[in-house]
Amino acid sequence: MANNVKEKKNDLDFIGFWKAQQPAWKITVYRTSMERLVYKAVLPYLTLYIVLMGATKAQLGTVTAMGTLVAAFMAPFLGSYIDRNGPKKMYLLGIVILVAGYVALWRAPIWQIGALGMFLHTMGQTLGGQSCANICGNCLESCDRAKGMLVCETFAAGVLGMVGPAFAGWFLVNMMGVDGTPTDPETIRPLFFFCVVITVLSLLLVIFKLDVSHLGAKGAAAKVKRNPFKDAIGLMKADKNCVKWMIMTGVNRMPMVMIVPYLQLYAAEAKGATAAELAAMTTATALTSVVCGYFFGILADKYGRKKTLTFAVVAYLAALILLLTSKGTGMLIVIGLLVGFQEIGTVINGSIQHELVPAWARGRWSGSNGMVGSLVASVFAYAAGIIYDGIGPQWLFIIYIVAEVVIRLPLLWTLPETLNYKVDESKFEHLL
């Protein structure tokens, strides 16, 4: 009984948990928090900004598809590089490209330059996100992995994810004089300067404070050149669970190209949401991360990843169904709260991914998943704009809901519970 009480106390001792973690992980939390602050600030208006500059939904979908397609071919090379050399150089490169993307958006005279900014943003997120995930995977113990990753979610996507859109909504209404839904891209443009400044500061933080010299291969192993595509195939051949996970990864990436770019746009065009309501919706999403993020990490680390992930996915699907069926803007706050579970679910999903392969193969495994997920996402990204304009925006949400219910959730429950799962490293020896 005493042990159980002590364990519960330790789970809720956030300060003690934070102090016990490696400095490299803490720096990634700080940097991710800064990135989410600016991304969440512009998220309610990003797609609208490009559309107001003259782009059609189909053109926007094509640009997104190009970004994810390039990311697909980058991912395995990036993963192989990280396994050999550690994540810092690629992390820095990703942040530099993010800066370039925000500069392009800020200074864009025509929608094509703004679209280039979105393209660069996708590249930067791919490089930075894969490097960040590698640091998390290797700096957190398995028993703390979901909690640790959701600490990042709580403060990055949560607290600062609330500050960002709240600031953006206040700025547009009070400083730029926006009344209702923004109709002039010039009223949105100044927000991207804010993104540039904060992203540059995050770059300096990583340059001078992040030490991950203990990660990456050592000695002769660091000099071995491998074919990343053969390694991706080898990983899938090594364990049938890896094949299942690759299929699930395709569905998991669909929201980033089918839902996230169009959610706010759909709320504005189909439901009549104003600038303030779009900001409130995004703030509500962040509130879910603040209230539920770390708590769901505790649940995942104590009772299992699969149960917790299933709840998060179902809550997100409920948000999309509610968005499709509700009238007007009265339910947007509730929808925003439920949408927050998608980000929580993504983090729990990441904790499962790290536990399906040996630690020394996590970079290549992440790269393989990035390749497969981005290839699938590029197809849906291209189709999304066409579907939105030609068939109807509601079909974006319906297609994704069906994919989750028919493909991803059933496959999830055929996987082992990874909380106490021991990888059979002998299956992966050919990748050493």
N, C-alpha and C positions, 0 to 999 in steps of 0.2 A: 504493500500500500504506500509506504513511504517513498519507494522508488518511483511509483507512478506519479505521485504528487510532485516529486522533484523533476521528473521528466516534463510534466506539464508546465511547471514553472520555467524550465529552461526554454521550452518552445516559445513561450510568451515573453521571454527576456530578450527583447530586440537589441537593446544596447549591448548586452553581453555577446549576443550573436554577432553583431557588427564588429566588436573589438577582436573577436576570435578569427576573423577572416584575413586573408592575405592582402597586402597593400595594393597589389596589381588589380585585384577585383574591385577594391574600393574606388580606384581611379576610373575604372570603366563605368562604375555607377555614376560618378560625378559627370563624366563626359556624356554618357547616354542621357542623363537628366537634362543637360544643356541642349542636346540635339532634339529631344522630345519637346522641350519648351518652345523652340522655334517652329518645329514641324506642326505641333498642335495649334500654334497661333495662326498659321496660314492654311491648315487643312480645310477649314470650312469654306475657303474661298479659292483654293488653288485651281480646281477644274473650272470653276466659274470665271476666274481671271483669264484663262486661256480662251475660253469660249467667247467672252466679251471682247477679246482682241480680234475675233473673227474666225476661229477654228470651229469646224463641225465636230460632232461626237465621233464620227468615223475617222476623221483625221487625228483626233486625240487618241483614239484606240490604236491607230497605226503607230503613232509615236511611242505609246506605252509598250506595244508589242515589240518594237525594235529594241527598246531598252532591256526588256526581259530576255529577248533572244540573245543579245550580246552578253548579258549576265549569265545565261545558261552555259555559254562556251568558256567564259572566264572562270566559272566556279570550280571545276575540277583542277585547273592549273593553280588557282589560288589555294585550294585545300592542300595540294601536294607541296606547294611552297611553304605553307604554314607548318606542316608536319616536319619539314626539314630545317627551316630557319626561324621559326617562331612567328608570332602575329604582328609585331610592332610596325614593321615597315609597311605592310599592307594596310594596317590600321591608319597610319598617317596618310598614305596615298588616298584611301577612301575619304578621309575628312577633307583633304585638299580638293578632291573632285566635287564633294558636297558644296564647298565654298564657291567653286566655279559655277555650279548649278544655280545657286542662289544669286550670284552676281548676274548671270544671264537672265534670270527671271526679273531681277530688279531693274536692269537697264534695257530690257527687251523693247525695241521700237515696233516690232511686228510679232504676230503670234508664233511664227516659225522660230524666232529666237527664244521666246518663252517655252516653246516645245523642246528646244535644245536644252533649256534649263531643267525641264522635267526628265529628259533623257539622262543628263549628267547626274541628277539627283538619284535616279535608279541605280546608276553605276556606283556612286558613292555609298549608297546604302548597302549594296551587295558586298563591296569590299570591306566597309566598316563593320557591317553586321556580322559577316562570317568571321572576321578577326575577333570581334567582341565576344561572339558565341564560343569561340575556341578558348578564350581567357576564362570565361565563366565555367566551361566544362572541365577545365583542368585545375582551376583554383578552388573549386567547391567540392567537398566530399559528397558522396552519393546520398548520404542521410540528410544533407543540408541543401542539396542542389535545387529542389523546387522552391524552398524558402528563400534561398539566396537570389535566385533569378527573379522571384516575385518581389523581393525587396526593391530590386531595380525597377520593376514594373510599378510598384506602389508609389515610389517617389518620382521616377522619370515620367511615366505615362500618367501617373496619378496626380500628385501634388502640383508639379510643374505643368502637367497636362491640363490642369484646371486654370492655372495662372495664365498660360499662353492664350487660349481662346477668349478668356475673360478680358485680358488686355486688348486683344485684337478687336473684339466687339465694341469695347469702350472707345478705342481709338477711331474706328470707322464712324461710329455714331456721333461722338463728341468733337473729334478733331477734323474729320473729313466731311462731316455733315451728311452722312448717308441716312436716308429715310426709307425704311423697307429693305427690299432685296437690292444689293449693289447693281447698278446698271452701267457704271463707268469704270473701266479697268484702272484708271489713274487713281481712284480712291483706294484701291487695294495695293498698288505698287509700293508705297513706302514700307509696308510690312516686311518686304523682302530685304530691305536694308538692315532692319533689325535682325533678320536671320543671318546675314553676312557677318555682322559684328560678333554675335554670340558664337557662331561656328568657328570663327578665327580664334576666339578665346579658348574654345575647346581643343583646337589644334595645338595651341601653345601648352595647354595642360598636359596633353599626351606626350609632346616632345620632351618636356622637362621633368615630368613626374612619373611616367609609366616605366616600370622596370619589369620586363618579362624575359630576362636573359636566361632564366631557368627552364623556359619552354623551348620546344624544338629538339631535333635530333642532335646528338653529340658525336664528335669524332668522325670515323669513316662513314657512319650511317647518314650524316648530314650531306655527304658528297654524292650519295647514290642518286642517279637520275632515273626516274620511273615514268612510265606512260600513264598519265592520269585517267585516260579513258579506259585502259585495260584494268587499272585499279578499281574503277567504278564498277566494271563488269565483274571483277573478282570479288568485290564486296557482296554483290548480289548473289553470286554463286556460293559464297561461303555459308550463308544461313538463309533459310526460307523466310525468316522474320524480316530480313533486310529487304527482300523482294516485296513483301507486304507493305513495309514502311515506305518504300519508294512510290508505290501506287497511292498510298495515303498522302504522301507529300504533294502529289499533283493536285489533289482536292484541297489540301491545306493552303496552297498558294492561290487558289482561285479568288478568294475575297480581295486580295491586294490589287487585282486587275479588273475584277467584275463588280465589286461592291464598294470598296473604299473610294475609288475615284468618282463614283456616281451617286453615292449615298446622299451627300449634301446637295448635289445638283438636283437629284430627284425630289428631295424635301423642298427645295426652293421652287422648282418648276411644277411639280405635281401637287404639292401640298400648300404652296404659297408661303413658305417660311421666310421671315425677314432676316436681315443681317444679325440682329440681336438674338433671334430664335435659333439660328444656325450656331452661333457662338455658345448659347445656353445648352444646346444639344451636345456639342463637343465637350463642354465642361462637365455635363452629366456623365458622359462616357468616362472621363478622367476620374470623377468621384467614385465610380465603381472600383477602379483600381486602388484608390486611396483606402476605401473602406474594406474591400474584400481581398486585395492582392496578397498581402502577407498571410492573412488568415487561410486563404486557399493554398498557399505554399505549405503551411502547417498540415492541412488536411492531406495534401498530396504526399508529403514526407511521412505521415503517420499511418494513413489508411489506404494509400494507393494512388498511383497516377491515373489509371484508367477510369476509375469512378469520378474523380475530380474533373478530368478532362471531358468526360461525357456530359456532366452537368453544365460545364461552361459552353460546350458546343450547342446543347439544347437551348440554353438561355439565349444564345446569339440567334439561333434559328427562330425563336419566339419573337425576337425583336424585329426580324425581317418580315415575318408574317404579319405582325402588328402594323408595321409600316405600310404594307400593301393593303391591308383591310381597313385601316382607320381613315377618317375623313378630317380634313383640315389639319391644324397644327397642335391641337389640344393634347395629343399623346406623344409629341416629339421628345419631351423630357424623359418619359418612361422608356421610350425607344432608345434614347441615348444611354440611359442607365444600363439597359440590357445589352447594348452593343459593346459596352465595356468588358463583357465576359469574353469577347473574341480575343482581346489582347491578353487577358489572363490565360485563356486556353492556348494561345500561341506559345506562351512561355512554358506552360506545363508540357506542351507538345515537344518543345526543345529539350526539356529535361529527360524525356523518354528517349529521344533520339540519341543523346550522348551515351545512354546506358545499353545500347544494342551492339556496340562494337568495342574492342579494346581501346584503352586510353591513347595508345600510340598511333591509332588509325583515325582519330576523331577529325583531324583536319581534312583528310581525303574523304571521309564519310560525309562530312558537312558539304564538301565540294560536290560530291556525287549527288546528294540530295538537292543542292542548289541547281545543278545542271538539269536534273529531271524535272524539278518543280518549276524552274524558269522556262523550260521548253513547253511544258503544258500551259503555263501562264501566258506565254507569248501568243499561243493560239487563241486562248480565250480573250486576251487583251485586244487582239485584232478584231475578233468577232464582237466584242462588247459594244464598241461604238456603232457598228452596223446594226446590231440588235436594238440598241437604244433608239436610234433614229428610224429604223425601217420596220421593226416588228413591234416594239413597245418596250419601254424601260422595265416594266414589271417582270419581263422574262429573264432579265439578268438575275434577279433574286430567286425566281422559281427554279432555274437551272441549277444554281448553286445549292439550294435547299435539297433538291432531289439527289444531287451527287453526294451530299453528306449522309443522307438517310439510307441510300442504296449501296454506297461504296465504302466511305470512310469509317463510319461508326460500326458496321458489321465487322470490318477487318480489324479495327481496334480491339474488339473483344475476342479475337482469335490469337492475339499476342500475349506473351507472358507478362505478368505484373512485374515491371522492372525495378520496383522499390528494393526488392531483395534478390534480384536476378544476377546470376554470375555468368558472365560471358565465357563460352568455351573458346579460349584463345587458340586452341589447336586448329580450329576451322579457318583461322585467319593467318596461319603461319606463312603461307605463300606470299603474303603482302609485306613481310618484314624486309 
